[in-house]
Amino acid sequence: MSASFNPADPLGLDDLLSPEDLAVRDTVRTWAADRVLPHIADWYEQGELPVLRDLARELGAIGALGMSLTGYGCAGASAVQYGLACLELEAADSGIRSLVSVQGSLAMYAIHRFGSEEQKRTWLPRMAAGEVIGCFGLTEPDHGSDPASLRTYAKRDGSDWVLSGRKMWITNGSVAGVAVVWARTDDGIRGFVVPTDAPGFSAPEIKHKWSLRASVTSELVLDDVRLPADAVLPEVTGLRGPLSCLSHARYGIVWGAMGAARSCFEAAVEYARTREQFGRPIGGFQLTQAKLADMAVELHKGILLAHHLGRRMDAGSLRPEQVSFGKLNNVREAIEICRTARTVLGANGISLEYPVMRHATNLESVLTYEGTVEMHQLVLGKALTGLDAFR
Ligand SMILES: Cc1cc2nc3c(=O)[nH]c(=O)nc-3n(C[C@H](O)[C@H](O)[C@H](O)COP(=O)(O)OP(=O)(O)OC[C@H]3O[C@@H](n4cnc5c(N)ncnc54)[C@H](O)[C@@H]3O)c2cc1C
């Protein structure tokens, strides 16, 4: 006998998940429902995340920080489990997923993969517990999509390093206890582990954002910040360092974007079933059903794609071009799903009483950070043709 059709899982993708995967998903979903969803509209409206440090500790307690890393207090989860967590967090809000992505996939990942044993022991356990928040400084005011041109400079002074420059649009910057900063040196681009109480370091918060309002975004100012010789990440030189961290974080976004899309889709279905016009629920009109059907198709195709990439990551065979494929498709489709959901909700679609507009505006940032649509098109274009069209 064939299984019954489940509207929440029309392709039966849950069959791909193990009991452990489902347990991780349920834990994160329950946490987000309890700790984020009741407050997120207010935080968004106020443009702040007042309990960020509490949330970070709680996320640490459920193993969500540096989740797929091993040792040093990290959970050692699979890539699929990490992806499921990202999806559930972003179904609550992209800002919460960003907090977790930057902590785990950018700051912790950089130290875990490229750091010295002492750097790992000093920072990773406290970061995994959410006691220390990390940020990742690559983007500069004049260098975004082209980080190879970054200007922040680290010069030698005796055995010390002295860092000067500015970083822009840095998630968690003002609340971070440690910043992983990428700077030019005489030997190429290097990563530095910078305690944020170092003299000369400051991180003014960027205000007036109309996207990711429940997320801290900052400038980093490095004004002759003096660091000891062992502040440099010893295991990598060149752009390969930051790019491999970004690839890990982008993988989480492939899943996360589908969380935002799922939240909007569910809001649209619920609204369409109950909102009546012309004497019947708007979900009974063919034009609305076409929207919902198309949204469901893209949503679950996107989740299937994320799952496939997760399995490749777990097998150690995931290519950066495949991550670009996933990020390009899933964020682009997620934003389209949110915009379509907005139309189903009519005027209510623009209200913070519903999650739709919040997710749609959040996804404008997600579309841009970790490589814009155009950058991922260029990555794929180069892979498909062998021709580099970046410059
Ligand atoms: C909320 C938020 C949080 C962020 N958090 C972080 C963080 O934690 N750490 C960090 O380092 N950065 C972070 N960023 C920065 C983000 O990674 C950059 O914004 C992104 O890389 C794009 O850079 P840019 O904004 O300077 O745009 P630009 O690079 O100036 O691009 C502008 C436009 O030109 C297009 N473009 C550029 N070059 C080409 C080309 N060759 N061909 C075709 N089109 C091109 C781009 O695709 C884009 O559409 C964050 C950004 C936001 C919005």
The ligand as an SDF file (V2000), in Angstrom:
LIG
                    3D

 53 58  0  0  0  0  0  0  0  0999 V2000
   23.9590   41.9240    6.7630 C   0  0  0  0  0  0  0  0  0  0  0  0
   25.3060   41.6060    6.2200 C   0  0  0  0  0  0  0  0  0  0  0  0
   26.2130   40.8660    6.9760 C   0  0  0  0  0  0  0  0  0  0  0  0
   27.4980   40.6020    6.4860 C   0  0  0  0  0  0  0  0  0  0  0  0
   28.4020   39.9190    7.2730 N   0  0  0  0  0  0  0  0  0  0  0  0
   29.7010   39.8000    6.8690 C   0  0  0  0  0  0  0  0  0  0  0  0
   30.6920   39.2150    7.7260 C   0  0  0  0  0  0  0  0  0  0  0  0
   30.3810   38.7350    8.8260 O   0  0  0  0  0  0  0  0  0  0  0  0
   31.9820   39.1970    7.3090 N   0  0  0  0  0  0  0  0  0  0  0  0
   32.3760   39.7060    6.1000 C   0  0  0  0  0  0  0  0  0  0  0  0
   33.5690   39.6730    5.8000 O   0  0  0  0  0  0  0  0  0  0  0  0
   31.4510   40.2700    5.2520 N   0  0  0  0  0  0  0  0  0  0  0  0
   30.1360   40.3240    5.6120 C   0  0  0  0  0  0  0  0  0  0  0  0
   29.2000   40.9080    4.7770 N   0  0  0  0  0  0  0  0  0  0  0  0
   29.6440   41.5080    3.5350 C   0  0  0  0  0  0  0  0  0  0  0  0
   29.2610   40.7320    2.2860 C   0  0  0  0  0  0  0  0  0  0  0  0
   29.9900   39.5460    2.1990 O   0  0  0  0  0  0  0  0  0  0  0  0
   29.4770   41.6580    1.0900 C   0  0  0  0  0  0  0  0  0  0  0  0
   28.4590   42.6490    1.1460 O   0  0  0  0  0  0  0  0  0  0  0  0
   29.4320   40.9270   -0.2420 C   0  0  0  0  0  0  0  0  0  0  0  0
   30.5950   40.1450   -0.4190 O   0  0  0  0  0  0  0  0  0  0  0  0
   29.2900   41.8840   -1.4390 C   0  0  0  0  0  0  0  0  0  0  0  0
   30.2310   42.9060   -1.3570 O   0  0  0  0  0  0  0  0  0  0  0  0
   29.7740   44.4350   -1.5380 P   0  0  0  0  0  0  0  0  0  0  0  0
   28.5900   44.6810   -0.6540 O   0  0  0  0  0  0  0  0  0  0  0  0
   30.9750   45.2730   -1.3260 O   0  0  0  0  0  0  0  0  0  0  0  0
   29.2530   44.5350   -3.0170 O   0  0  0  0  0  0  0  0  0  0  0  0
   30.1610   44.7550   -4.3320 P   0  0  0  0  0  0  0  0  0  0  0  0
   31.2630   43.7610   -4.3730 O   0  0  0  0  0  0  0  0  0  0  0  0
   30.5100   46.2010   -4.4690 O   0  0  0  0  0  0  0  0  0  0  0  0
   29.1050   44.3730   -5.4740 O   0  0  0  0  0  0  0  0  0  0  0  0
   28.0460   45.2430   -5.8600 C   0  0  0  0  0  0  0  0  0  0  0  0
   27.3130   44.5820   -7.0280 C   0  0  0  0  0  0  0  0  0  0  0  0
   28.2190   44.4300   -8.1240 O   0  0  0  0  0  0  0  0  0  0  0  0
   28.2360   43.0860   -8.5430 C   0  0  0  0  0  0  0  0  0  0  0  0
   29.5500   42.7350   -9.0610 N   0  0  0  0  0  0  0  0  0  0  0  0
   30.7590   42.9090   -8.4760 C   0  0  0  0  0  0  0  0  0  0  0  0
   31.7340   42.4360   -9.2520 N   0  0  0  0  0  0  0  0  0  0  0  0
   31.1320   41.9370  -10.3760 C   0  0  0  0  0  0  0  0  0  0  0  0
   31.5990   41.2780  -11.5490 C   0  0  0  0  0  0  0  0  0  0  0  0
   32.9190   40.9810  -11.7520 N   0  0  0  0  0  0  0  0  0  0  0  0
   30.6920   40.9020  -12.4640 N   0  0  0  0  0  0  0  0  0  0  0  0
   29.3650   41.1240  -12.2730 C   0  0  0  0  0  0  0  0  0  0  0  0
   28.8650   41.7290  -11.1910 N   0  0  0  0  0  0  0  0  0  0  0  0
   29.7360   42.1280  -10.2510 C   0  0  0  0  0  0  0  0  0  0  0  0
   27.8890   42.2800   -7.3020 C   0  0  0  0  0  0  0  0  0  0  0  0
   27.4260   40.9710   -7.6100 O   0  0  0  0  0  0  0  0  0  0  0  0
   26.8250   43.1680   -6.6940 C   0  0  0  0  0  0  0  0  0  0  0  0
   25.5890   42.9280   -7.3330 O   0  0  0  0  0  0  0  0  0  0  0  0
   27.8760   41.0970    5.2180 C   0  0  0  0  0  0  0  0  0  0  0  0
   26.9430   41.8060    4.4400 C   0  0  0  0  0  0  0  0  0  0  0  0
   25.6800   42.0440    4.9220 C   0  0  0  0  0  0  0  0  0  0  0  0
   24.6920   42.8110    4.0920 C   0  0  0  0  0  0  0  0  0  0  0  0
  1  2  1  0
  2  3  1  0
  2 52  2  0
  3  4  2  0
  4  5  1  0
  4 50  1  0
  5  6  2  0
  6  7  1  0
  6 13  1  0
  7  8  2  0
  7  9  1  0
  9 10  1  0
 10 11  2  0
 10 12  1  0
 12 13  2  0
 13 14  1  0
 14 15  1  0
 14 50  1  0
 15 16  1  0
 16 17  1  0
 16 18  1  0
 18 19  1  0
 18 20  1  0
 20 21  1  0
 20 22  1  0
 22 23  1  0
 23 24  1  0
 24 25  2  0
 24 26  1  0
 24 27  1  0
 27 28  1  0
 28 29  2  0
 28 30  1  0
 28 31  1  0
 31 32  1  0
 32 33  1  0
 33 34  1  0
 33 48  1  0
 34 35  1  0
 35 36  1  0
 35 46  1  0
 36 37  1  0
 36 45  1  0
 37 38  2  0
 38 39  1  0
 39 40  1  0
 39 45  2  0
 40 41  1  0
 40 42  2  0
 42 43  1  0
 43 44  2  0
 44 45  1  0
 46 47  1  0
 46 48  1  0
 48 49  1  0
 50 51  2  0
 51 52  1  0
 52 53  1  0
M  END
$$$$
